[in-house]
Amino acid sequence: MVPLIVVMGHEACGAVKAAMSVVRDNAQFPSNIAKMIQPIVPAVLEAAHGGQDSLEAAVRQNVHRVVRELREEASPVLLKPQAAGTLKVVGAYYNLGSGKVDFFDA
């Protein structure tokens, strides 16, 4: 069994940028790209609603959302080991320029 799942967003994420353009500019993308960014749109909206309208804030919010889903709404295969303390799910943000990883949601 894997003891750790890291959900890692990264600086300059193109998928989050695309989701931001959907929210801000009502941009439209081909269906294969639209399917990929659709789950990210709520994170962009949440970041903007919280006064954080930057790309980094939207990436971090997306990580928070995925971590929350894995902790609370995942299949029993993931929920049971978390409850038993044998699996931990954490979020992180990777800065491409510096190589620094900021762990949060620990």
C-alpha positions in Angstrom: 0.0 0.0 0.0 1.2 3.5 -0.8 1.6 5.6 2.4 1.4 9.0 0.8 -0.4 10.7 -2.0 0.8 14.2 -3.0 -1.5 16.3 -5.1 0.9 18.9 -6.6 0.0 22.0 -8.6 2.7 24.0 -10.3 3.6 27.5 -11.3 2.3 28.6 -14.8 -0.1 25.7 -15.1 -1.7 25.8 -18.6 -4.8 23.9 -17.5 -5.6 26.4 -14.8 -4.8 29.3 -17.1 -7.3 27.9 -19.6 -9.9 27.5 -16.8 -9.3 31.1 -15.8 -9.9 32.2 -19.4 -13.2 30.3 -19.4 -14.3 32.2 -16.2 -12.9 35.6 -17.1 -13.4 35.7 -20.9 -16.0 33.0 -21.6 -13.4 31.3 -23.7 -14.2 28.0 -25.4 -12.0 25.1 -26.1 -12.2 21.9 -28.2 -14.1 19.1 -26.3 -11.0 17.1 -25.3 -9.5 20.2 -23.6 -12.8 21.4 -22.2 -13.3 18.0 -20.5 -9.9 18.4 -18.9 -10.4 21.9 -17.6 -14.1 21.6 -16.5 -13.2 20.2 -13.1 -10.8 23.1 -12.5 -13.3 25.9 -13.1 -14.8 25.6 -9.5 -11.4 26.2 -8.0 -10.9 29.3 -10.2 -14.3 30.6 -9.1 -13.5 29.8 -5.4 -10.2 31.6 -5.6 -11.7 34.7 -7.2 -14.6 34.7 -4.7 -12.1 34.7 -1.9 -10.4 37.7 -3.4 -7.5 35.7 -4.8 -7.6 36.3 -8.5 -4.1 35.2 -9.4 -3.0 32.1 -11.3 -1.1 30.9 -8.2 -4.1 31.2 -6.0 -6.3 29.3 -8.5 -3.7 26.5 -8.7 -3.5 26.3 -4.9 -7.3 26.3 -4.7 -7.5 23.5 -7.2 -5.0 21.4 -5.1 -7.1 22.1 -2.0 -10.2 20.9 -3.9 -8.6 17.7 -5.1 -7.1 16.9 -1.7 -10.5 17.5 0.0 -12.1 15.1 -2.6 -9.5 12.4 -1.9 -9.9 12.8 1.8 -13.7 12.9 1.9 -15.3 11.7 -1.3 -13.0 9.0 -2.6 -13.7 5.3 -2.8 -13.3 3.1 0.3 -10.0 1.9 -1.1 -8.6 5.4 -0.2 -10.8 6.4 2.7 -10.3 3.3 4.9 -6.4 3.6 5.0 -6.7 7.3 5.7 -9.0 6.5 8.6 -6.6 3.9 9.8 -3.7 6.3 9.6 -1.8 4.3 7.0 -2.4 6.7 4.1 -1.9 10.4 4.1 -3.1 12.8 1.4 -1.4 16.2 1.2 -1.2 19.2 -1.2 1.8 21.0 -2.6 2.7 23.8 -5.0 5.8 23.5 -7.2 7.7 26.6 -8.2 9.2 25.9 -11.6 11.7 28.7 -11.4 13.2 27.9 -8.0 12.4 24.2 -7.8 10.9 24.9 -4.4 7.9 22.7 -3.3 5.6 24.3 -0.7 3.6 21.5 1.1 0.3 22.5 2.6 -2.9 20.7 3.6 -0.7 18.5 5.7 
